[in-house]
Amino acid sequence: MISLFKQKSIGITAAARALYATIVNQSREPGFFTSWGIPDTPNGRFEVLALHVFLVMHRMRDDVDCAKLARSLSEQAVLDIDRNLREMGIGDLSVGRKVKSLTEGLYGRLAAYADGMERQNGNLGEELRRNLFSEGEVQESVVLAAELYLRRERNSLLGWGTADLLAGRISFGPLE
């Protein structure tokens, strides 16, 4: 009986890794940095990643069958943050504090985007300016394009079935 639980757990972990790999691949699309003007820096890449983690977590939030998968996806994100900090040369003594700070920032962004998505006035601009576009001036048309992308991808992910998520199968559309 224990081996059945372990197999299911391994399946959840594999699905979370596959979902996270899809998130990372989409987050590396050059258009986020060229068309939208997000700095291609560790901070800019973190913001684009957080946006896509939000999209997938938002899809899973009310799906009881995806609760363990959502937790595992969250763990994958934290492990990736830790690995990237170490690759950037952050020392062992301070990496824990930095991971904690970035993880809190990630969860703060997830909550802010969810809040903005639920508002009836349809305006996510404030959250996007504060997070995604925080490193400089941004044209209103770019903020609007980002909001449209976010809503389009959210609607697309709502169409993906639970079985697809549990198998780690999702995809994102083109940036524009």
Sequence and secondary structure as in RCSB ss.txt:
>XXXX:A:sequence
MISLFKQKSIGITAAARALYATIVNQSREPGFFTSWGIPDTPNGRFEVLALHVFLVMHRMRDDVDCAKLARSLSE
QAVLDIDRNLREMGIGDLSVGRKVKSLTEGLYGRLAAYADGMERQNGNLGEELRRNLFSEGEVQESVVLAAELYL
RRERNSLLGWGTADLLAGRISFGPLE
>XXXX:A:secstr
 HHHHHHHHHHHHHHHHHHHHHHHHHHT THHHHTS   SSHHHHHHHHHHHHHHHHHHHTT GGGHHHHHHHHH
HHHHHHHHHHHHTT  HHHHHHHHHHHHHHHHHHHHHHHHHHH TT   HHHHHHTTTTTS   HHHHHHHHHHH
HHHHHHHHTS HHHHHTT        
